[in-house]
Amino acid sequence: MTVKFTTTINGKEVQGETEDRTLLVQFIREHLGLTGTHVGCDTTQCGCCTVHVDGLPMKSCTMLAVHADGKEITTIEGLAKDGELHPMQAAFRENHALQCGFCTPGMVMSSIGIVDRHKGEKLDEKTVRHELEGNICRCTGYHNIVKAVLSASEVMNKG
């Protein structure tokens, strides 16, 4: 069955029409061509598909596209403003927090959620490592990812 819905993706209203069983990650990638959101495991294990739904990190491989009706979605493509990287993106680059890059979009989106949840607090390595458990990186061993999150946290908490 085909269903229609309206959502906002990266600040733009989108009229969607898709099968009722289409996952949000499929809609984002296949219907909108926003391929920064990756498909890894399809079982919520890896976090590569993480986007923000109404400001909260959500694994888009477990949400139906029609459930985005009336919601505001932000993908990795929607973070940079006027050519300037989001502080988390800049911190990942500056701290060499990526290797192959496959997990990076989901890691960045999840990491922003971590900093937002701990707004005004001094994040520590133990907290960041614990909260990133829902995201899998097969390359870097997380050391530089944790450094990037801690670095971005300082910048994000200033502004």
C-alpha positions, 0 to 999 in steps of 0.5 A: 500500500502506498502512503503519503506523508509530509516531513521536514528534512534538513530544513526543507519540507518534503512531500513523501509517497512510498510503500507503507513498509519503507524504512526511513533510511531507504526513503532518505537514501533512495527517494531523496538521494541523501546518501550520507546516511549509511546502511550497515546492519539493518538491525540497529546494531551498528548506528551507521544510519543514525539521523536526528528526529525532532532533535534526537538521535534515531537509528533510521533503519528501525523507523518507517518513513511514514512515521516521519510524518510531521517530524523534523529530520536532520541528516549528516548533509544538514549539519554544515551551515553556509559552508562551515562544518558543524563543530562535531564534524570539524572535531572529527576532521581535526582529531583524525576520528575517521579512517574508512569513513563508513561509520562517520556520519552515524558517529557524528550524529550520535555524538551530537546527541551525547553532547546535547544530553550532557549540555553544560556538563564536563564530559569525560572519556568513560561517559563518551565510550559508554554512550557510543556503545550503540555505534560500531567502528571497525577501523579506528579503535575509538580513541580518536573518536572519543577525543573528537567528541570531547573536543567538540563538547567544549566548543558546543558548550561555549556556544 
